[in-house]
């Protein structure tokens, strides 16, 4: 399940070790959907998340495995999605 929380969509990433809270920046979602942030609602952002979930989770998993995140939530940004 994913939830809108301000400037991000929060989701839980499950892997073989357990689960980790992650978030994807709304800016990154708009880049994937090629839409302007001013033109999309919260529901549309959640829809973009679900359409691109596999790509977003792959980027989050890459950061998790590389240890490239601060303690707490793993944040997926536009740059992460470009290199995924």
C-alpha positions as CSV (number, residue, x, y, z in Angstrom):
1,X,0.0,0.0,0.0
2,X,1.2,3.5,-0.8
3,X,0.2,6.8,0.9
4,X,0.5,10.4,-0.1
5,X,2.5,12.4,2.5
6,X,3.3,15.9,1.5
7,X,6.0,16.0,-1.1
8,X,6.4,12.2,-1.3
9,X,4.5,9.0,-1.8
10,X,5.4,6.6,1.0
11,X,5.5,2.8,0.5
12,X,7.0,-0.3,2.1
13,X,9.7,-2.2,0.3
14,X,9.8,-5.9,1.0
15,X,12.9,-7.9,0.3
16,X,14.4,-11.2,1.4
17,X,15.7,-9.6,4.7
18,X,12.5,-7.8,5.7
19,X,10.7,-4.6,5.0
20,X,11.8,-1.0,4.9
21,X,9.8,2.3,4.7
22,X,10.6,4.1,1.4
23,X,9.3,7.2,-0.3
24,X,9.4,8.5,-3.8
25,X,9.5,12.3,-4.4
26,X,6.5,13.7,-6.2
27,X,8.9,15.5,-8.5
28,X,10.3,12.1,-9.6
29,X,6.8,10.7,-10.2
30,X,5.9,13.7,-12.3
31,X,9.1,13.1,-14.3
32,X,8.1,9.5,-14.9
33,X,4.6,10.5,-16.0
34,X,5.9,13.5,-18.0
35,X,3.4,15.8,-16.2
36,X,3.7,19.1,-14.5
37,X,3.3,18.9,-10.7
38,X,0.7,21.8,-10.8
39,X,-1.5,19.7,-13.1
40,X,-1.8,16.5,-11.0
41,X,-3.9,15.7,-7.9
42,X,-2.9,13.4,-5.0
43,X,-4.9,10.6,-6.6
44,X,-3.1,11.0,-9.9
45,X,0.3,10.9,-8.1
46,X,-0.8,7.7,-6.4
47,X,-1.8,6.4,-9.9
48,X,1.6,7.3,-11.3
49,X,3.2,5.5,-8.4
50,X,1.3,2.3,-9.1
51,X,2.0,2.5,-12.9
52,X,5.8,2.8,-12.2
53,X,6.0,0.8,-9.0
54,X,8.4,-1.8,-10.3
55,X,10.9,0.8,-11.5
56,X,10.6,2.8,-8.2
57,X,11.0,-0.3,-6.1
58,X,14.1,-1.3,-8.1
59,X,15.7,2.1,-7.4
60,X,14.8,1.9,-3.7
61,X,16.2,-1.7,-3.5
62,X,19.4,-0.5,-5.2
63,X,19.9,2.2,-2.6
64,X,19.0,-0.2,0.2
65,X,21.6,-2.8,-0.9
66,X,24.3,-0.2,-1.5
67,X,23.6,1.4,1.9
68,X,23.0,4.8,0.2
69,X,20.4,6.3,2.4
70,X,20.2,8.0,5.8
71,X,18.7,6.2,8.7
72,X,15.0,6.0,8.4
73,X,13.2,6.2,5.1
74,X,14.9,5.5,1.7
75,X,14.0,8.4,-0.6
76,X,13.9,7.7,-4.3
77,X,14.5,10.9,-6.4
78,X,14.5,11.7,-10.1
79,X,18.3,11.1,-10.2
80,X,17.8,7.6,-8.8
81,X,15.3,6.7,-11.5
82,X,17.6,8.0,-14.2
83,X,20.3,5.5,-13.1
84,X,18.0,2.6,-12.3
